[in-house]
Amino acid sequence: MQQIKFGTDGWRGVIADDYTYENVRRVAHAIANYVHQYEDPSKGILVAYDTRFGSRRFGEITAEAIASSGIRVQIARKITPTPALSYMVRDLGAAGGVMITSSHNPWNWNGVKFKASFGGSATPPIINKIEALLDTKPVEGKGGSVVEADFKTRYIAAVKAFVDLKLIARAKQKFAIDVMYGAGHGIISDIFKELGVPHLEIHGEPNPLFPGMNPEPILPHLSGLQDAVVANHCEAGLATDGDADRIAAVAEDGSFVDAHKCFAILLEWLLKRKQWPGAITRAFNTTRMLDRIAKAYGRELIEHGIGFKYVADTVLSGKQVLIGGEESGGIGIPRFLLERDGTLNALLLANVMAEEGKTMGQLVEDLQQKYGRHYYGRRDLRLTEEVKQSALRRAAAKPPTIGRYKVQRMEDLDGFKFFLDAPTNGNGAEAWVLVRGSGTEPLLRVYCEAAAPEIVSDILDSAVAFVHERATNA
C-alpha cells in the first residue's frame, strides 16, 4: 500500500498517482473509525467538494465508505466552499465534516480535509488519531445512509449578517472579484448584485484545469485581477482561492496586496472599530507587523506553528482569540467561525474600506506609515529529497551568515528562522528569513520579511543560494 501522510490540513496527493479511489476510501474508513472511537457517530458526517477534477465522485466514494460503517452522511448537492462545510458542521451539530479539495495546489492535485465537530480545521491530536487508524480494519454497521443537502444557503446568510452590507452599499466603491475558477464562484458577486455595489467577477466559471494559474491567491496567479482592477477603475480587487478559505487583494493601482497586509488591515479595524476582546494569533511565517499592532493596542500576540489547526488548538485550549491566521491567506475570526474564510474576509475588507472611506491602497499605506515599512516575499523550491535534507541540516546548524547578511539569532518553532542584520530603514521591519521543508512532498519554502522590496529580493536570492550550496559545490 502507498503511504498516506497527513500535512498541516489533511491529506493531499496527485490525482491517479497516489490520489486514487482506493486511497480515498482508506482515508474515509480511517475517518469513520475515528468518529466511532472518539465522537458520537449518531450525529452524522457531512461531505462536500470543490471544483477540482473528480471532486464530486471522490466525495461520493467518501460518503459511501463512511456510510458503510453505519453513519448517516449528508453530501453537498453542489460545489461548496470549505468554510460553508465547516459552518454547517457546527450549525447542524454533526460529528465532523470531510472536504474534498486540494485548496491552492495545481490542477492535478486533490485532497481530503477533515473538519472537526466544532466547525474548523482538525487539531493536531485529531489528525494524529485519524492517521493512526489509516490501515486498521474498517468498522462495519447498519443504518448508514447518504442523502444530498444544501450547505451554502445558511452559510451565506450568516456571512451577510456578520458584515455591514448597508455600509458597503452606501460607499458605492467598485470592486473586481477573482474566485480563481474555484468554489467561491458567484457568492460575493450575488451579494454585491443585491446591494447594487458596482463590481465585476473574473474566472467565475468552475474549471478543474484552473487554466493559466494555480488557484492560490499570490503572484503571478492574480495578474488577471490586477489588469481588471486597473482597466475598470476599481477601488480594490478581492481574491479567494480554490476552495474559498484564503484571501488576497489588489490595490486600485494594480499592486498586489498580500495576505499579511489583509490580515493587518482587518486586525487594525477590529481593534479600533469593533474593540472585541481576545488575543491575536499568527503563524511562524507571518508578518511581524501584527506584533506591532497588537502592542499598540495592548493585546497579547501568540505565535504558533504553520497551519490553521494551531489557531484552533489555541482557542480550544481555552484562550479567547480575536483573530488568527497564517501566511497563506487563511485568516479566521472565531467569533464567527473557528475556520479560515476567504469569502467572509473579502467582504470584511470591503466593510473596512467603506467605514474608513478609503481605497485598498490607502489602507495599506496607512499601515506602512503607522507601523513601519514591512515587505514580504516567498520562494517555493521543488528539490530532490537529498538537496532538501542537506539544506535543512545546514540550517539547523545555525550558519553565521546568509549571503552577505549576518545571522543575529535563530528561532526554530516550525522551520529555521534567521534574523539578519539588514537595514530597517528607520522604523521598518526587522529582517528575517525562514527555511522550512514540506512534510509531505519534496518541497522547500523560503519566506522573508524586510523593510524594503529590494532587501527582501536580495535576502531570498541569498537564501536560495544557501539551499543549493552543497549541490552546486558537488
C-alpha positions as CSV (number, residue, x, y, z in Angstrom):
1,M,0.0,0.0,0.0
2,Q,1.1,3.5,-0.7
3,Q,2.0,5.6,2.3
4,I,-0.6,8.3,3.2
5,K,0.9,11.2,5.1
6,F,-1.3,14.0,6.6
7,G,0.1,17.5,6.3
8,T,-1.0,20.7,8.0
9,D,-4.6,20.4,7.0
10,G,-5.3,16.8,5.9
11,W,-4.0,14.7,3.0
12,R,-3.2,15.8,-0.5
13,G,-1.9,13.8,-3.5
14,V,-1.5,13.8,-7.3
15,I,-4.7,12.5,-9.0
16,A,-4.3,9.0,-10.4
17,D,-0.8,8.7,-8.9
18,D,-1.4,8.4,-5.1
19,Y,-4.8,10.2,-5.0
20,T,-6.9,7.2,-6.1
21,Y,-10.3,5.8,-5.3
22,E,-8.6,3.1,-3.2
23,N,-6.6,5.6,-1.1
24,V,-9.6,8.0,-0.7
25,R,-11.5,5.0,0.6
26,R,-8.7,4.2,3.1
27,V,-8.8,7.8,4.4
28,A,-12.6,7.7,4.6
29,H,-12.6,4.5,6.5
30,A,-10.0,5.9,8.9
31,I,-12.2,9.0,9.5
32,A,-15.2,6.7,10.1
33,N,-13.2,4.6,12.6
34,Y,-12.1,7.9,14.3
35,V,-15.7,9.1,14.6
36,H,-16.8,5.7,16.1
37,Q,-14.0,5.7,18.6
38,Y,-13.8,9.4,19.7
39,E,-17.0,11.2,18.6
40,D,-20.8,10.5,18.6
41,P,-21.4,8.7,15.3
42,S,-25.2,9.2,15.7
43,K,-24.6,12.9,14.9
44,G,-23.6,12.1,11.3
45,I,-21.0,13.3,9.0
46,L,-21.1,16.0,6.2
47,V,-19.2,15.7,2.9
48,A,-18.6,18.5,0.4
49,Y,-16.3,19.1,-2.6
50,D,-14.8,21.8,-4.7
51,T,-14.3,22.4,-8.5
52,R,-11.4,20.0,-8.9
53,F,-11.3,17.1,-11.3
54,G,-13.4,14.3,-10.0
55,S,-14.2,16.0,-6.7
56,R,-17.9,15.1,-6.8
57,R,-17.1,11.4,-7.4
58,F,-14.4,11.4,-4.8
59,G,-16.9,12.9,-2.4
60,E,-19.5,10.2,-3.3
61,I,-16.9,7.5,-2.6
62,T,-16.0,9.1,0.7
63,A,-19.7,9.3,1.7
64,E,-20.3,5.7,0.7
65,A,-17.3,4.4,2.7
66,I,-18.3,6.3,5.8
67,A,-22.0,5.2,5.5
68,S,-20.9,1.6,5.3
69,S,-19.8,1.9,9.0
70,G,-23.4,2.8,10.0
71,I,-23.1,6.6,10.0
72,R,-25.6,8.8,8.3
73,V,-23.9,11.1,5.8
74,Q,-25.1,14.3,4.1
75,I,-23.3,15.2,0.9
76,A,-23.4,18.6,-0.7
77,R,-25.8,19.0,-3.6
78,K,-23.5,21.4,-5.3
79,I,-19.9,22.6,-5.3
80,T,-19.3,24.1,-1.8
81,P,-16.6,26.3,-0.3
82,T,-14.7,24.8,2.6
83,P,-15.9,27.4,5.2
84,A,-19.5,26.6,4.2
85,L,-19.0,23.0,5.1
86,S,-17.3,23.9,8.4
87,Y,-20.2,26.3,9.2
88,M,-22.8,23.6,8.6
89,V,-20.9,21.0,10.7
90,R,-21.1,23.4,13.7
91,D,-24.7,24.6,12.8
92,L,-26.1,21.1,12.5
93,G,-24.1,19.7,15.4
94,A,-22.5,17.0,13.2
95,A,-19.7,14.7,14.4
96,G,-17.4,16.2,11.7
97,G,-17.1,17.1,8.0
98,V,-15.0,15.9,5.1
99,M,-14.0,18.3,2.4
100,I,-12.7,17.0,-0.9
101,T,-10.2,19.7,-2.0
102,S,-6.6,20.4,-2.5
103,S,-7.1,24.1,-1.8
104,H,-4.4,26.0,-3.7
105,N,-2.5,23.2,-5.2
106,P,-2.1,22.8,-9.0
107,W,-4.9,21.3,-11.1
108,N,-3.6,17.7,-11.0
109,W,-3.8,17.5,-7.2
110,N,-6.7,16.7,-4.9
111,G,-7.1,16.1,-1.2
112,V,-9.2,15.3,1.9
113,K,-9.6,17.8,4.7
114,F,-11.3,16.7,8.0
115,K,-13.3,19.3,9.8
116,A,-13.9,18.7,13.5
117,S,-17.2,18.9,15.3
118,F,-16.5,22.5,16.4
119,G,-16.6,23.6,12.8
120,G,-13.0,24.1,11.9
121,S,-9.7,22.5,11.0
122,A,-9.0,19.4,12.9
123,T,-6.4,19.9,15.7
124,P,-3.0,18.1,15.6
125,P,-4.2,15.4,18.1
126,I,-7.3,14.7,15.9
127,I,-5.2,14.5,12.8
128,N,-2.8,12.1,14.5
129,K,-5.6,9.8,15.6
130,I,-7.0,9.6,12.1
131,E,-3.6,8.9,10.6
132,A,-3.0,6.2,13.2
133,L,-6.3,4.5,12.0
134,L,-5.4,4.5,8.3
135,D,-4.9,0.8,7.9
136,T,-7.0,-0.6,10.7
137,K,-10.0,-2.8,9.8
138,P,-13.0,-0.6,8.8
139,V,-15.9,-0.5,11.1
140,E,-19.0,-2.1,9.6
141,G,-22.5,-1.3,10.7
142,K,-26.1,-0.9,9.7
143,G,-28.2,2.2,9.5
144,G,-25.8,4.2,7.4
145,S,-27.2,6.4,4.6
146,V,-26.2,9.0,2.1
147,V,-28.5,12.0,1.2
148,E,-27.9,15.2,-0.6
149,A,-28.1,18.6,1.2
150,D,-27.7,22.3,0.7
151,F,-24.6,23.6,2.7
152,K,-24.5,27.1,1.1
153,T,-27.7,28.9,1.9
154,R,-27.5,29.1,5.6
155,Y,-23.8,29.8,5.5
156,I,-24.2,32.7,3.1
157,A,-27.0,34.1,5.3
158,A,-24.6,34.0,8.3
159,V,-21.8,35.8,6.4
160,K,-24.3,38.5,5.3
161,A,-25.4,39.0,8.9
162,F,-21.8,39.4,10.1
163,V,-20.8,42.1,7.7
164,D,-22.2,45.6,7.5
165,L,-23.6,45.3,4.0
166,K,-25.6,48.5,4.2
167,L,-22.4,50.5,4.8
168,I,-20.7,48.8,1.8
169,A,-23.7,49.6,-0.4
170,R,-23.7,53.3,0.6
171,A,-20.0,53.7,-0.1
172,K,-20.5,52.8,-3.8
173,Q,-16.9,51.7,-4.2
174,K,-16.2,49.5,-7.2
175,F,-14.6,46.0,-6.9
176,A,-13.2,43.3,-9.1
177,I,-13.6,39.8,-7.7
178,D,-11.4,36.8,-8.7
179,V,-12.6,33.4,-7.5
180,M,-9.9,31.7,-9.5
181,Y,-12.3,29.1,-11.1
182,G,-13.0,27.9,-7.6
183,A,-15.7,27.1,-5.1
184,G,-16.4,30.7,-4.2
185,H,-17.9,31.5,-7.6
186,G,-20.9,33.7,-7.6
187,I,-21.2,34.2,-3.8
188,I,-19.7,37.7,-3.4
189,S,-20.9,38.7,-6.8
190,D,-24.5,37.8,-5.9
191,I,-24.3,39.6,-2.6
192,F,-23.0,42.7,-4.4
193,K,-25.8,42.4,-7.0
194,E,-28.4,42.5,-4.3
195,L,-26.7,45.6,-2.8
196,G,-26.2,47.4,-6.0
197,V,-22.4,47.5,-5.5
198,P,-20.5,48.2,-8.7
199,H,-18.4,45.1,-9.4
200,L,-17.2,42.5,-11.9
201,E,-16.3,38.9,-11.3
202,I,-13.5,37.2,-13.3
203,H,-12.6,33.5,-13.6
204,G,-16.1,32.8,-12.2
205,E,-16.9,29.7,-14.1
206,P,-15.8,26.4,-12.4
207,N,-12.9,24.9,-14.3
208,P,-10.9,21.9,-12.9
209,L,-7.9,22.8,-15.0
210,F,-7.6,26.3,-13.5
211,P,-6.2,27.5,-16.9
212,G,-3.2,29.7,-16.6
213,M,-2.8,29.6,-12.9
214,N,-2.7,27.7,-9.7
215,P,-5.7,28.6,-7.6
216,E,-3.6,30.3,-5.0
217,P,-4.1,34.0,-4.4
218,I,-0.5,35.1,-4.8
219,L,1.5,36.4,-7.7
220,P,1.7,35.6,-10.6
221,H,-1.7,34.0,-10.4
222,L,-3.5,37.2,-9.8
223,S,-2.2,39.1,-12.9
224,G,-5.7,38.9,-14.4
225,L,-7.2,40.6,-11.3
226,Q,-4.5,43.3,-11.4
227,D,-5.4,44.1,-15.0
228,A,-9.2,44.0,-14.3
229,V,-8.8,46.4,-11.3
230,V,-6.9,49.0,-13.4
231,A,-8.9,48.6,-16.6
232,N,-12.2,49.0,-14.8
233,H,-11.1,51.8,-12.4
234,C,-11.9,49.7,-9.2
235,E,-11.0,50.8,-5.7
236,A,-9.9,47.2,-4.9
237,G,-9.7,43.7,-6.2
238,L,-10.6,40.8,-3.9
239,A,-9.5,37.2,-4.5
240,T,-10.3,33.8,-2.9
241,D,-8.5,30.5,-3.6
242,G,-9.7,27.2,-5.0
243,D,-11.9,26.2,-2.0
244,A,-12.5,29.8,-0.9
245,D,-10.9,29.7,2.5
246,R,-8.0,32.1,1.6
247,I,-7.8,35.7,0.8
248,A,-5.6,38.3,-1.0
249,A,-6.3,41.7,-2.6
250,V,-5.2,44.1,-5.2
251,A,-5.0,47.9,-4.7
252,E,-6.5,50.5,-7.1
253,D,-3.2,50.9,-8.9
254,G,-3.0,47.2,-9.7
255,S,-0.4,46.5,-7.0
256,F,-0.6,43.2,-5.1
257,V,-1.8,43.3,-1.5
258,D,-0.6,40.1,0.1
259,A,-2.4,38.2,2.8
260,H,-0.1,39.7,5.5
261,K,-1.5,43.2,4.7
262,C,-5.0,41.9,4.5
263,F,-4.6,40.4,8.0
264,A,-3.1,43.6,9.3
265,I,-5.9,45.7,7.8
266,L,-8.6,43.5,9.4
267,L,-6.7,43.4,12.7
268,E,-6.4,47.2,13.0
269,W,-10.1,47.6,12.1
270,L,-11.2,45.0,14.6
271,L,-9.2,46.7,17.4
272,K,-10.1,50.2,16.5
273,R,-13.7,49.9,15.4
274,K,-15.1,46.7,17.0
275,Q,-12.9,46.6,20.1
276,W,-13.9,43.0,20.7
277,P,-11.8,41.1,23.3
278,G,-9.2,38.4,22.7
279,A,-5.6,37.7,21.8
280,I,-4.2,37.7,18.3
281,T,-2.5,34.6,17.0
282,R,-0.3,34.3,13.9
283,A,1.7,31.5,12.3
284,F,5.5,31.4,12.5
285,N,5.9,32.6,8.9
286,T,3.5,35.6,9.1
287,T,4.4,39.3,9.3
288,R,5.6,40.8,12.5
289,M,3.6,44.0,11.7
290,L,0.9,42.2,13.6
291,D,3.1,42.2,16.7
292,R,3.4,46.0,16.4
293,I,-0.3,46.4,16.0
294,A,-1.1,44.1,19.0
295,K,1.4,46.0,21.1
296,A,-0.1,49.4,20.2
297,Y,-3.5,48.2,21.4
298,G,-2.2,46.3,24.5
299,R,-3.2,42.9,23.1
300,E,-1.5,39.6,23.6
301,L,0.2,38.2,20.5
302,I,0.6,34.4,20.3
303,E,2.9,32.9,17.7
304,H,2.3,29.2,16.7
305,G,3.2,26.6,14.1
306,I,2.2,26.9,10.5
307,G,-1.3,25.7,9.7
308,F,-4.7,27.0,10.8
309,K,-5.1,23.9,13.0
310,Y,-2.8,25.6,15.5
311,V,-5.3,28.5,15.8
312,A,-8.0,26.0,16.5
313,D,-5.8,24.3,19.1
314,T,-5.2,27.7,20.8
315,V,-8.9,28.5,21.0
316,L,-9.9,25.0,22.2
317,S,-7.3,25.2,25.0
318,G,-9.5,28.0,26.5
319,K,-7.8,31.1,25.1
320,Q,-10.1,33.8,23.9
321,V,-8.9,34.8,20.4
322,L,-10.0,37.8,18.4
323,I,-8.4,36.8,15.1
324,G,-5.8,34.2,14.0
325,G,-4.2,33.2,10.8
326,E,-1.3,32.3,8.6
327,E,0.9,33.5,5.8
328,S,-1.1,31.8,3.0
329,G,-4.2,33.9,3.5
330,G,-6.0,31.7,5.9
331,I,-7.5,34.1,8.4
332,G,-10.2,33.3,10.8
333,I,-12.4,35.2,13.3
334,P,-13.5,32.7,16.0
335,R,-16.5,35.0,16.9
336,F,-17.9,34.0,13.6
337,L,-16.3,30.5,13.0
338,L,-13.2,28.8,14.1
339,E,-12.1,28.5,10.4
340,R,-10.4,30.3,7.6
341,D,-12.8,32.1,5.4
342,G,-11.9,33.9,2.2
343,T,-15.4,35.0,1.4
344,L,-16.0,36.5,4.8
345,N,-12.7,38.2,4.9
346,A,-13.1,39.6,1.4
347,L,-16.4,41.2,2.4
348,L,-14.9,42.5,5.6
349,L,-12.1,44.2,3.6
350,A,-14.9,45.9,1.7
351,N,-16.5,46.8,5.0
352,V,-13.3,48.4,6.3
353,M,-12.9,50.4,3.1
354,A,-16.4,51.7,3.4
355,E,-16.1,52.5,7.1
356,E,-12.8,54.3,6.6
357,G,-13.8,55.9,3.3
358,K,-10.5,54.8,1.7
359,T,-9.3,52.7,-1.2
360,M,-7.3,49.5,-0.6
361,G,-4.1,51.2,-1.4
362,Q,-4.7,54.0,1.1
363,L,-5.4,51.4,3.8
364,V,-2.1,49.7,3.1
365,E,-0.2,53.0,3.1
366,D,-1.8,54.0,6.4
367,L,-0.4,50.8,7.9
368,Q,3.1,51.3,6.5
369,Q,3.1,54.9,7.8
370,K,1.9,54.0,11.3
371,Y,3.8,50.7,11.9
372,G,6.8,51.0,9.6
373,R,7.5,49.5,6.2
374,H,7.0,45.8,6.0
375,Y,7.5,43.9,2.8
376,Y,7.3,40.2,2.2
377,G,8.4,37.5,-0.3
378,R,8.4,33.7,-0.7
379,R,10.1,31.2,-3.0
380,D,8.9,27.7,-3.4
381,L,11.7,25.3,-4.4
382,R,11.0,21.8,-5.8
383,L,14.1,19.8,-4.9
384,T,15.3,16.3,-4.7
385,E,14.9,14.9,-1.2
386,E,18.7,14.8,-0.9
387,V,19.1,18.6,-1.6
388,K,16.2,19.4,0.6
389,Q,17.5,17.5,3.6
390,S,21.0,18.8,3.1
391,A,19.7,22.4,3.3
392,L,17.7,21.7,6.4
393,R,20.6,20.1,8.2
394,R,22.8,23.1,7.4
395,A,20.1,25.5,8.5
396,A,19.7,23.6,11.8
397,A,23.4,24.1,12.4
398,K,22.8,27.9,12.5
399,P,25.1,29.3,9.9
400,P,26.8,32.6,10.8
401,T,25.7,34.3,7.6
402,I,23.0,34.0,4.9
403,G,24.8,35.5,1.9
404,R,26.2,38.9,3.0
405,Y,23.9,39.1,5.9
406,K,25.0,38.3,9.5
407,V,22.7,36.0,11.4
408,Q,21.8,37.7,14.7
409,R,19.6,35.0,16.2
410,M,17.7,31.9,15.1
411,E,14.3,30.5,16.1
412,D,13.1,27.0,15.2
413,L,9.4,26.8,16.2
414,D,8.4,25.5,12.8
415,G,11.4,25.5,10.4
416,F,14.5,27.6,10.8
417,K,14.1,31.4,11.0
418,F,17.1,33.6,10.9
419,F,17.0,37.3,11.9
420,L,19.5,39.2,9.9
421,D,21.5,42.5,10.2
422,A,19.8,44.0,7.1
423,P,18.8,47.7,7.2
424,T,15.5,48.6,8.8
425,N,15.4,52.0,7.1
426,G,14.4,53.7,10.3
427,N,11.3,52.1,11.7
428,G,10.8,49.3,9.1
429,A,10.6,45.6,9.6
430,E,13.4,43.7,11.3
431,A,14.7,41.4,8.5
432,W,14.1,37.6,8.8
433,V,14.2,34.6,6.5
434,L,12.6,31.3,7.2
435,V,13.7,28.0,5.6
436,R,11.0,25.3,6.0
437,G,10.6,21.9,4.3
438,S,7.3,20.3,3.5
439,G,6.5,17.2,5.5
440,T,4.6,15.6,2.6
441,E,6.4,16.4,-0.6
442,P,10.0,17.3,-1.9
443,L,9.3,21.0,-1.5
444,L,11.2,23.6,0.5
445,R,9.8,27.1,1.0
446,V,11.8,30.2,1.8
447,Y,10.0,33.1,3.4
448,C,11.3,36.6,4.1
449,E,10.3,39.9,5.5
450,A,12.3,43.1,5.5
451,A,12.0,46.9,5.3
452,A,12.2,47.3,1.6
453,P,11.3,45.2,-1.5
454,E,14.9,45.1,-2.8
455,I,16.1,43.9,0.6
456,V,13.5,41.1,0.5
457,S,14.6,40.1,-3.0
458,D,18.3,40.1,-2.1
459,I,17.8,38.0,1.0
460,L,15.6,35.5,-0.9
461,D,18.3,35.2,-3.5
462,S,20.9,34.6,-0.8
463,A,18.7,32.0,0.9
464,V,18.1,30.1,-2.3
465,A,21.8,30.1,-2.9
466,F,22.3,28.7,0.6
467,V,19.8,25.9,-0.1
468,H,21.6,24.9,-3.3
469,E,25.1,25.5,-1.9
470,R,26.2,21.8,-1.5
471,A,24.5,20.7,-4.7
472,T,26.4,23.5,-6.6
473,N,29.7,22.6,-4.9
474,A,29.2,18.9,-5.7
